[in-house]
Amino acid sequence: MLYDDKEFIGKTIQTIRKKANFKQSELAEKIGISEKHLSKIETGKNLPSLDNFLKMAEILNFSLEDFGVKSYKTENKYRETLLKIAYSSSDKEAKSYCEIIETLNRIIGLNKN
């Protein structure tokens, strides 16, 4: 589940910062923002800009999974190809692909429906 509320994001950043043994002032300086602004982010009053969020991710070594975004990593090239196609498809294309796959599954007996 993706948590996109300001309070959750701020608390998560704060928790990660503390685990990394960074003071607010140290992280703010490395990112290039004021300590006050970082405090507002951590208390859920402000959201970080994308640029600042990416800087935090690099400095604190966190990933989007820490914020509820699931990453689907696979070493299978066919699954990678299917995922790329799925994520780049329009709704209409995705529906057509699903129908084709379901039909193929029925033909070859993979789907016991």
N, C-alpha and C positions, 0 to 999 in steps of 0.2 A: 504494500500500500504506500502511496506517495503522500507524504505530509507536506503541505505547502503553506501552512499558516506561519505567520511571522514568529509567534512565540515558540513553536516547535523548532523552527530553523535556528533561532537565536540560542535557545537552550542547548541544542545539539552542537552548535559552534562553540559555545562556552565550555561544554563538557569535553569536547575534543581538545580545545586549547589548554584546559587545565591538565588533562592527561599527558599532553605534550610538554608540560612544565613551562608554559609561556605565560608571562604576565600580560595583562591587557595592553599596557604601555608598549611592551616589546613587539607584540603582534601588530598593533596599530602602526608603529613606526615602520616595520617591515613591509606592510601593505601600502603605507603612504596615506593613512587617514588619521584623524584625531582619535585620541583615547575616548573622548566623549561620544564620537560617532560609533565607535566599536561597542561601547557600553549600550547605546540605543539599539544596536543590532542584536546584541546578546539578550537584552531584556524584551525583545519583540516589538519595540516601537518603530524600528526601521528594518527594511530588508537591505542586504548588501547588493550593490550593483553586480552585474555579471562579472565584470572585470575584477572587482574586489573579491568576489566569491571564488573565482578561479585562482587568484593569488593566495587566498586562505587555503584552498585545497592543496596547492603546491607546497606551501610552507608547513602546513599541519599534516600533510600526507593523508587526506581523507578522500573518500569517493562518494559518488551519488548514492551508493547503497546505504551509507550512513544516514541518509535522508529518506529512505524508503523506496528508492528507485532501484528496481531489480535489473541486474545485468545478465543477459543471456549469452554467456560465452560458451563456445563450443569449438572443438578441434576438428569436427567433421565438416569438410568443405561443402558437402551437399546441404547440410543443415544451415550453414552460413549463407549459402546462395538462396535458399528458401526464405530465410529471415530477411535478407536484403530485399528480395522481391516483395515480401509481405509489407515491410515498412515503407517501401517507396511506392506502393500501389495506391491508386484511388480506391474509394469504397466499392465502386462498381467493379473494378479489376479484381479486388480481393474476393468479392463475392463469386466472380467467375472462376477464379483459381480454386476456391474451396469446392465449388460444384464439380470442377474437373477432377480434383483429387478424390472427392467422395465417390464419383463415378468409377474412377480407376480402382479404388479400393474395393468396391462392390464387384467389379469385373474379375479382379485377381483374388478375391476372397479374403481380403484383409479385414474388412468391416463385416462383422457377423450380424448386422441389422436385418 
